[in-house]
Amino acid sequence: MRIDKFLKNSRLIKRRTVAKDACDQGRVFINDKVAKASTDVKVGDIITIAFGNKDVKVEVLDVQETVRKDEAKELFKYL
C-alpha cells in the first residue's frame, strides 16, 4: 500500500492530499529514508513523520485497504 494512503487509513494524517504534501516536502521517513507518496509500506516498517517541532514515530503492525475508525489504531504502534 502507498504511504499516503496508509497515513490516511490509519488516521495519522486526516486527508490523503495532506499526507501526499507531507511526503513531497520530505517530512515522512520509512526506515530512516525519505519517502515519496508512492513508496510502499510493509508490516514491520518504522514510519517517522515530522510535525513542526515534534516527530511521531510508529511501527506498522498491519496493512489494510479499508478500516473502520475504531480499528484504525490497530494498524500501528507508537514508539
ZITAHU-V17415 format. One record per residue. OMEGA is omega as a letter, one per 40 degrees, with the letter a starting at -180 (NA if undefined). Layout:
omega = <OMEGA:OMEGA>
//
This chain:
omega = <i:a:a:i:i:a:i:a:a:i:i:i:a:a:a:i:i:i:i:i:i:i:a:i:i:a:a:a:i:a:i:i:i:a:i:a:a:a:a:i:i:i:a:i:i:a:i:i:i:i:i:a:i:i:i:a:a:i:a:i:a:i:i:i:i:a:i:a:a:i:a:a:i:a:a:i:i:i:NA>
//
